């Protein structure tokens, strides 16, 4: 009788072991949070679609506005750069930001 009880106990243990690993892997707990979005690539050349709006005073295109919004976290860095400052802080730069609905820089 002892042998039968021991065999039954081993059988239950063997059958239960895969269930614990499968049950845990199948989502018994909350799913992990999604990874954070990658930080924007600060590339002033990405703002090339805005050249006509800056140089000629043309209305910013949809592509220009999309790029300005994409580069928004980088605009403060650009405004500190001596080569880019005159474009970012210019009247045209402020107009583009207003038309594209980009918040005012607070650097």
N, C-alpha and C positions, 0 to 999 in steps of 0.2 A: 504494500500500500504506500509506503514511503517513496518508493521509486516512481510510482504513478503520480503522486502529488508533486514531486520534484520535476518530473517531465512536464506536467501541466503548467507549473510555475515558469519554467524556462520557455515554453511555447508562448505563454502570455507576454513574457518579457520581450521575446524576439518579435512578436507581432506588434507590440506597442512601440518599440523603438523607432521604426520607420515613420510611424504616425506622428511622433513628436517632432521629428525633423521636417516632415512634409507639412504638418499643421503650422509650424512656426514659419516655414518658408512661404506658405500659401497666403499669408497676410493676417495672421491672428492679431497682430499689433497694428498700430496706425502706420500708414505709408510714410516713407521719408519725405521731407519737404523738397520741393523742386529746387534745383540749383539756382543761385542768383544769376541775373542776367550779366553778361560780360560787360566790363566797363567800356565806355565808348573809346574808340580809337581817335585820339586828338590829332587830326590831320587837317591843317588849314587848306590844303589843296582840295579837300572835299567840298569846299565852298565855291568852287569854280562856277557852278551854275548861277551864282549870284553876281558874276562879273558885270553883266549888262546892267543890272540894277544899281550897282555901285558906281560904275564908270559913266554910264549914259543916263542914269536916273529913270530907267525903265521900271515898269511894275515887276516885282519879283515873281518868278514862275512858281508853279507848284513844286517842281523839283528843287528850286532854290529854298523854298520854305521848308521842305522836308529835310534838306541838308542842314539848314540852320537849326531846326529842332533837334536833329540828331547830334549836332555839335554843341548844343547849348551848354552842357557841363564844361566845355572847354573854352567858352568865350571869355571868361575872366583871365585865363592864361594867355589867350591871344591879346587881350587888351593891355597886358603888361609887357608884351613883346614890342620893342621899338619899331620893328618893321611892319607889324600888323595893327598896331594901336590906331594909326590914322584912319584905317578902314572901319574898324570896329566902333570907334568913338565918333565917327563922322556923322553928319546930318543924314546921309544916305543909309549908313549902318543903323541908325536909330529908326529911320523910316522903314527899312526892311524888317527890323525886329517888330515894329508895331503892326505892319501889314501881315506878317507871318504869325502874329500873336505869341511872340516869345517874351517872357517876362523881362522886366528891366534888370540890367546887370547890377548886382550888389556885391561888389568884390571887396 
